[in-house]
Amino acid sequence: MRRLVLASDNPGKLREFDALLLPLGVKVIAQRELGVTGADEPHETFIENALAKARHASAQTRMPALADDSGLCCVALDGAPGVRSARLAGDAANDAANNAELLRRLSTHGDRRAHYTCVLVAVRAHDDPEPLIADARWQGQIVTAPRGAHGFGYDPHFFLPERGMTAAELDPAEKNRISHRGMAMSDMARKLAQAWTW
């Protein structure tokens, strides 16, 4: 079993990556278990933040690292909350506060189109000159009333018209397969096999 440090302290992301990578024979270890503190995320783009997090975790552990930077992008808000999705309502905000703030900001807009973006970066070492990068978008729209008990973040408000349900109403295994993270991870798995022979 190969070991990969996940550059995240988000328990929801850890569960999803563990489920996605276990079939590949990869054991995901949360950075916190290895004494790694979270990296700064000062950048304006998902890719720059993901790369910074992967390099930081790899440097601290001397292990291959995987980082994701993902978030919700709303058409009416010019792509916001974007890289600030986890902190929309403030640095210490929880999911409920962020969802409330999102609905407040969208309250004067009729356009509810949105998408989740996920950018994954894998590095063999902190100074890897060839990081692997995968990204994906998951299209939907924001609904006012939350629905569903699964998922995390904005999932209860992220409605999938073709399914007639929110991301939080999806079975977790189904979400892992079709979500932005699932699509990006499928791409990353191919790249890990090709470039790293994993």
N, C-alpha and C positions, 0 to 999 in steps of 0.2 A: 504494500500500500504506500503510494507516494504521499508526501506531506506538503501542504501548501498553507502558508499563513494568510488569513483573510484580514485585510487592512480595514477593519470596521469593528465597532462596538455595538452595532445595531442588532438586537437579537432576532428581529424579523428577517434581516438579510442573511444572518448566519444560518437560520433554519432553511431558507430557500437555497443558498449555495450548497449547504450540506446535502440536501436532497438532489440537487442538480449534478454534483460532482461525485458522489458516492458510486453511482453506476460506472464511472470511468476509472474506479480504483484509486481515487484521490481522497485523502482524509483532510478536511478543512479544519484548521485550528484557529480560533479567534485570537487576535493579537493580544487581547487582555490576558489570556491564559499564559502568554509568554512574557508578560510584564511590559508590553509595548503600550505607550500612551498614544492617543490619537494625534495625527499630524495636523498641522495648520492647513486650512483650505481657503487661502486668500484669493484664489483666481476667479476669473469671471466665466470660465468655460468648464464643462464637465471633464473634458479630456485632460486639461492641465491639473485639475484637482485629483483625478484618479491617478495620474502618473506620480504626483507628489506623495500621495498616500502609499502607493505600492513601493516606491523607492524607500520611504521612511521605514515601513514595516520590514522590508528586506534588510536594510542596513542594521536595524536593531536586533534581528534574529539570525542573520546569515542564512536565511532560507529563501526559497522562491516565494514570491508574494503575489497575491491577486487583490486588486482594489476595484471598487466600482464607485462611480459617482453618478447619481441618478436623481431625477426629480420630475416634477410636473411643470409643463409649459402650457400656458393658456393663450389662445390667439388674441382674445380681447385685452389681455394685459401685456401685449408685446413680448410674450415668452416668459413672463414672470409666473410663478416664483422661481423657476429655473434652479440654479445652483443654490439658492437660498430656501429651497422647499422645506427642509427640516427646521428652519429658523424663521419662517415667515412671520410668526407672531412674537419673535424675540429669541434670544440665544438659549433660553431655558424652556422654550415652549414645548408642550406635548402635542400629540396628534389632535386632540379635541380643540385646543387653542388655535392650531394652524388651520384646521378645517373651518372654524368659525371666522377667522381672518380672511381666508380665501373667499368664502361666501359673501362677506362684507364687501370685499373689493370687486366682486363680480355683480353685486346687486344692481348696479346701474347699467349693466351691459346685457344685451340680448344674445350675443354670440357666446355660446357655452362650449365651443369646440376646444379640445385640449388633447395633449398627448403626454405620455410618460416617455422620457428618454433615459437610456442606460448606456454608459460607456464603461467598458471593462478594460483594465490594463494588467497584464501579467509580466513580471520581470523575474529572471533567473537569479539576479543579484542586484544590489542597489545601483551598480554602475553599468547594468546591462545596456549595451548600445542599440539593441534591437528589441524594445518592448513589444509585446503582442497587444494589439488593440482591436476590440470588437465593440460595435454599437448597434442599437436598435431603437425603434420608436413603436409605441403602442397607442393607437388612436382611440379616442372616445370623446365624451363630453361630461361636463360637470352638472350634477343634479342637486337640487336644494335639500331634499330629504335623504338622510343616510339610509342605506340598505345593506344588510348582510353582516355576518359576525366573523368572517375570515379576513386575512390580510392585515395590513397596517397602513399608516400614513393616510393618504387621501382615498384609499380604496373604497370606503363606503359611499363616496360621492362620485367616483369615476365610473360612469355608465357606458356600457358597451352596446350600442344600438343593435348590432347584428346578433347579439346573444339575448337581448332583452333583460339584462341584469347588470349589476355593478360588479367591479372586481372583487369586492368583499363577499359577494354571493357565490362566487366560483368555488368549486372544490379546490383545495390547495394544490393538489397534483395537476389539475387542469390549468390553474393559474401559472404554475411553474413552467408548463409546456408552452403557453401562448403569450405570456407577458413580455414586456420589454426586456426584463432580466433573463427570462427563459430563451428568448430569441437571440439575445447577445451571447448567452452562455453556450448555446448550440454552435454559434459561429466560433466562439473562443475554444470550444472543445476540438473543433476541426483544426484550428491553428495550433493548439497544444500538440495534437497528434502529428501534424506535419512538421512544425518547426522544432519541437522539443522531443519528438517521438514518444510522447506519453500515451 
